[in-house]
């Protein structure tokens, strides 16, 4: 137990950070922080049919934008769009905004202007 000083305060107690304090975040290893897509609700088909958010669908992959990444991530950069399965995600709140934490191995595809169009697909 920390000893009390002459003024009655605890000597080894650090100040408690307030909710307004902003701490820098460093992503570790192969982790990516991506922004949750805003359009998780209703969708429209190519024919214009409205598909409600409650409709049952097969497993559907989701696109998200990379906000931060760890030092060992090699296949994506900040600002890229990545494709991942919603089942492989961990949601986290950072300074009041919602994000998703992923591992690089959970990515299925990366879309960026710097990538050469060698597959013939345009996403």
Secondary structure, 3 states (H helix, E strand, C coil): CCCECCCCCECCCCCCCCCCCCCCCCCCCCEEEEECCCCCCCEECCCCCEECCCCCCCCCEEEEEEEEECCCCCCCCCCCEEEEEHHHCEEEEECCEEEEEEEHHHEEEEECCCCCCCCCCCC
